[in-house]
Each structure stands twice: as structure tokens, then as C-alpha cells.
């Protein structure tokens, strides 16, 4: 079991990628702390892990609130004794024409997608330094490297995640803390379900045509699967990636190669 007796903290664990990788870590023997603002989603993930006798802690949390983040970090340390891996997976995405993007949308997107990761990294580093190191994995996006129209706030936030990741990686490499970012392409998550109509309008498509459209633009001819994201997260979390830090790794089926 690759992660036996390790403690993993995952933000955005109530649905989508975060929920899936939480189950993967549990199946590999990890103790899993589930964080999300969506309490119903957290309950669903906790139930799924508990059915397989996994060791789990769940906390409803606003990741943009420093006090809440550090309170959860303290709770995890008291219960499990360490934080070995911290996965910043929580995020939001809004597709909207640039001139229609309000300050509220901009501020919320940057708060969740960038400030939330900043606070998660601060908390993770604080506790990892007490126990000899660890691995932090931040979710950026291919949109953090290659911008798209009507995606201004999201692109800016995800580009910021890469800069944050690299800065923290350089500073804390001597403390045996590795920090990497994952840049997925299209993964059919609940987030995509919410914005698919807006993307269809952007491309003058019908909603049911969006995913087939993506498949035509991806060299591998399909969108990314949850397990493929989880496998990369697991690799970066484990000692198998012990000499990798400060990287922003594409997971795009060939649609982005830089």
C-alpha cells in the first residue's frame, strides 16, 4: 500500500477530482482529511471511504479564511500526528465575456483559486516543517499556461498557482518539502457540468456537442479520466517522485506540450 500510515489533506474533497483522489488515497492505506465548503458532498465522500474501513476526518471549511485553514491543520495534527501530503484541489470556474466580468466574479475566483492555495500552502509548510517534510500538490490548469477567451479570472488565477508553486518549492526544498502543480486539460467534472452551457455559447455549439468537440482537439482523442489525475497525484505524493519539485506538469492528452 503506497501511502500506508500517511496523512493526506485534500481541499475540494466533496466532489469531482478531490473526492475521487481521496478514495484512491484511502485505498492505498492513507489517513485522509477531507475539506470542502460543500457539507453534503463531504458527507458523501466520507460515507464512501468509511464503507471500505478507511480512516477519515472531515471538516466543512472556507479555504479563503486563514483562521479556518489553520484550525483544521491543528485538528489534523492532533488527530493523526502529521501532515505528509497536502492537495490543494478546491477551485471554481466561470466562463463569461471579459467586459461582463464583474469585480465580484474576479475577486471570488482569485480568492478561491489562488488565495485558497496560498493559505493551504502556508498551513501545510508550517506543520510539515515540524515533522521533517512532505509533499504539496496544487491544482493549476492548462489554462494557467495557455489562455482562453472569456476565461480571464480563471486563467489569471491558475497562472498564479504556478508562480506560487515554484516560489514555495524553491524556498522550502532545503526543508524536504516538495511542491508541484498539476495542469489538467479537460476532465468531465461537476464543474464542467455547471459551465457547459456557457462554453457552448462561446463556441456556437449545442451543449451536447462540447465534449465531442474537445475530443477532436486533443491528440489522444479523449478527455482525461479521474484515475489518470489520481495516478499523477499519487506519484507526486509518494517517494517515487522524491527528486521532483517546482514543476507544473501537463496532463492534457497532448493538447499542451510546453
C-alpha angles and dihedrals in degrees: 000000000000098000101030112161093359121130117229125190116199126186117203089031094144097083148353120012094354093055093046096051090046088060091046092053091048091051088054091057101263128143104236130208111198118206127182141131088231104086095184090052091049090052091052093050092045091051092051092051094044090055088065092046092253121164108244143169122189131195131177105225144167102225091202091065111085094200092054092047095051092043089057091047090054091048092051092049092050093048101039105018098231146033106224099166131021118192116195100201104142116110148139133222131197124181110206137142112270096243091049094052107111126210087248092058091044094048095046093048093049091044096054100033100040112013090045090055091045091055092044090052092048092052094044094049092047093057098033090058088060094055105038104271142303146189128280119196119192124193112229121156142227082260088067088065103030116034126219132202119264089019100092101134094040094048092048093049095048093047086052091054090060092051091047091048094052094046094051091044092056094046098048104034089100088057091057092250114137120199123191137164130219119214107198124188119211116341115172099237133152086265089063091047088059096049103033093101091054091049090049090055090049092055097033090243136133113254092247089055096058100083094044087050091054092048090057091054096049117083092220089053099233143067123259121275125225092244091055091056091045093051091056092047090050091050093050091046094052134071088253086084095043094136097045121097138141094028130138102205121202118227099179110120089249098307090116122033106171 
